[in-house]
Amino acid sequence: MSDLAWRAPLSEAETVRRQLSRAGCLASGVRAERTGGFVVFPLTRAPPAPPSAGQLISHAFPPSRTPLPRRYSDLLEWPDADRRELPRSFDVVGDVVLVRVPESLTGRSEEIGRALLAFVPGARIVGRDEGVQGIERRRRLVRIAGEGSWRTRHRENGLELAVDLESAYFSPRLGHEHARVAAAVRPGERVYDLCCGVGPFALAIAAGGRAREVVGVDLNPAAIDLLRENAVRLGLADRVRTVLAPVETFLREAGPVERAVLNLPHEGIKYLASVGAVVARAGALHYYEVTARSEVGAPARLLATLGPPGAWRLSERHVVHPYSPRSDLVAYELVREEG
């Protein structure tokens, strides 16, 4: 017997699963199946709005005799005290799962990894994320389940990005920001994507087609290589210029632009004034910073760093995601006044 199902590319399986779950269309008691480069999800009905990728099909699922887990922690037979320490969230990048494991559970990382590998549709490898380190912003990863390299393909905003999570900076938690900033670009603007990593801001902006020029700047050769590779594969090589250089070196010779992006959450403040100096009158600066929740004066501090009173104004401020129990990654959009 064939059942109603949704077939999604492996690289977008987790995103599609969440969309189907929110729509209330996923069938319970039947496991999703991986077939080749796709994951097939069982449905109770056709989704009211099509998910971001894949298609509606008929598929014969074998009967499932055990209820499906609602959380990966359901796959761990741990005492309640230990389960309470488990990380509640994890990131999925293509077929790679990243999880921050608290120090108290480091010795049990492989158990956590096996549970996540079984829980996340299409997962190939699970890494314990020990943070971004060094001036090249390389992520330290420890394999705790699965096999293969940290290179994968990740889809967001209609673009498939080649990423190497150990060699070059990329965060899957910024997909909405990449789209939001790209949508704000006006026809004919020149844009700098500073400390660009694999270039998701630059590529999203270039794909929008309104910018006159997009320049991605990073000092990590692996990041620039991946940006170039993505630009060529996506047909955007003629819209994105890449520069391998430290941001301070690039800014010394940089001409004015109508928009700049600086995503360097822990150290960006030391470059903020130099970046602001290349933003043209009425231009915008998108700045990302890890900000303590107790710091109510952050916007005033940033405006003072950029210039004298009245030179800049805060156009928008919002939390992108929590960073720690006491701080958030915050997006600031700062506009240079025309006067």
Secondary structure in CASP SS format (residue, H / E / C, confidence):
PFRMAT SS
TARGET T0000
AUTHOR 0000-0000-0000
METHOD secondary structure of the structure
MODEL  1
M C 1.00
S C 1.00
D E 1.00
L E 1.00
A E 1.00
W E 1.00
R E 1.00
A E 1.00
P E 1.00
L H 1.00
S H 1.00
E H 1.00
A H 1.00
E H 1.00
T H 1.00
V H 1.00
R H 1.00
R H 1.00
Q H 1.00
L H 1.00
S H 1.00
R H 1.00
A C 1.00
G C 1.00
C C 1.00
L E 1.00
A C 1.00
S C 1.00
G C 1.00
V C 1.00
R C 1.00
A C 1.00
E E 1.00
R E 1.00
T E 1.00
G C 1.00
G C 1.00
F E 1.00
V E 1.00
V E 1.00
F E 1.00
P E 1.00
L E 1.00
T C 1.00
R C 1.00
A C 1.00
P C 1.00
P C 1.00
A C 1.00
P C 1.00
P C 1.00
S C 1.00
A C 1.00
G C 1.00
Q E 1.00
L E 1.00
I E 1.00
S E 1.00
H E 1.00
A C 1.00
F C 1.00
P C 1.00
P C 1.00
S C 1.00
R C 1.00
T C 1.00
P C 1.00
L C 1.00
P C 1.00
R C 1.00
R C 1.00
Y H 1.00
S H 1.00
D H 1.00
L H 1.00
L C 1.00
E C 1.00
W C 1.00
P C 1.00
D H 1.00
A H 1.00
D H 1.00
R H 1.00
R C 1.00
E C 1.00
L C 1.00
P C 1.00
R C 1.00
S C 1.00
F C 1.00
D E 1.00
V E 1.00
V E 1.00
G C 1.00
D C 1.00
V E 1.00
V E 1.00
L E 1.00
V E 1.00
R C 1.00
V C 1.00
P C 1.00
E H 1.00
S H 1.00
L H 1.00
T H 1.00
G H 1.00
R H 1.00
S H 1.00
E H 1.00
E H 1.00
I H 1.00
G H 1.00
R H 1.00
A H 1.00
L H 1.00
L H 1.00
A H 1.00
F H 1.00
V C 1.00
P C 1.00
G C 1.00
A C 1.00
R C 1.00
I E 1.00
V E 1.00
G E 1.00
R E 1.00
D E 1.00
E E 1.00
G E 1.00
V E 1.00
Q E 1.00
G C 1.00
I C 1.00
E C 1.00
R C 1.00
R E 1.00
R E 1.00
R E 1.00
L E 1.00
V E 1.00
R E 1.00
I E 1.00
A E 1.00
G E 1.00
E C 1.00
G C 1.00
S C 1.00
W C 1.00
R E 1.00
T E 1.00
R E 1.00
H E 1.00
R E 1.00
E E 1.00
N C 1.00
G C 1.00
L E 1.00
E E 1.00
L E 1.00
A E 1.00
V E 1.00
D E 1.00
L C 1.00
E C 1.00
S C 1.00
A C 1.00
Y C 1.00
F C 1.00
S C 1.00
P H 1.00
R H 1.00
L H 1.00
G H 1.00
H H 1.00
E H 1.00
H H 1.00
A H 1.00
R H 1.00
V H 1.00
A H 1.00
A H 1.00
A H 1.00
V C 1.00
R C 1.00
P C 1.00
G C 1.00
E C 1.00
R E 1.00
V E 1.00
Y E 1.00
D E 1.00
L E 1.00
C C 1.00
C C 1.00
G C 1.00
V C 1.00
G C 1.00
P H 1.00
F H 1.00
A H 1.00
L H 1.00
A H 1.00
I H 1.00
A H 1.00
A H 1.00
G H 1.00
G C 1.00
R C 1.00
A C 1.00
R C 1.00
E E 1.00
V E 1.00
V E 1.00
G E 1.00
V E 1.00
D E 1.00
L C 1.00
N C 1.00
P H 1.00
A H 1.00
A H 1.00
I H 1.00
D H 1.00
L H 1.00
L H 1.00
R H 1.00
E H 1.00
N H 1.00
A H 1.00
V H 1.00
R H 1.00
L C 1.00
G C 1.00
L C 1.00
A C 1.00
D C 1.00
R C 1.00
V E 1.00
R E 1.00
T E 1.00
V E 1.00
L E 1.00
A C 1.00
P C 1.00
V H 1.00
E H 1.00
T H 1.00
F H 1.00
L H 1.00
R H 1.00
E H 1.00
A C 1.00
G C 1.00
P C 1.00
V E 1.00
E E 1.00
R E 1.00
A E 1.00
V E 1.00
L E 1.00
N E 1.00
L C 1.00
P C 1.00
H C 1.00
E C 1.00
G H 1.00
I H 1.00
K H 1.00
Y H 1.00
L H 1.00
A H 1.00
S H 1.00
V H 1.00
G H 1.00
A H 1.00
V H 1.00
V E 1.00
A E 1.00
R E 1.00
A E 1.00
G E 1.00
A E 1.00
L E 1.00
H E 1.00
Y E 1.00
Y E 1.00
E E 1.00
V E 1.00
T E 1.00
A E 1.00
R C 1.00
S C 1.00
E C 1.00
V C 1.00
G C 1.00
A H 1.00
P H 1.00
A H 1.00
R H 1.00
L H 1.00
L H 1.00
A H 1.00
T H 1.00
L H 1.00
G C 1.00
P C 1.00
P C 1.00
G C 1.00
A C 1.00
W E 1.00
R E 1.00
L E 1.00
S E 1.00
E E 1.00
R E 1.00
H E 1.00
V E 1.00
V E 1.00
H E 1.00
P E 1.00
Y E 1.00
S E 1.00
P C 1.00
R C 1.00
S E 1.00
D E 1.00
L E 1.00
V E 1.00
A E 1.00
Y E 1.00
E E 1.00
L E 1.00
V E 1.00
R E 1.00
E C 1.00
E C 1.00
G C 1.00
END
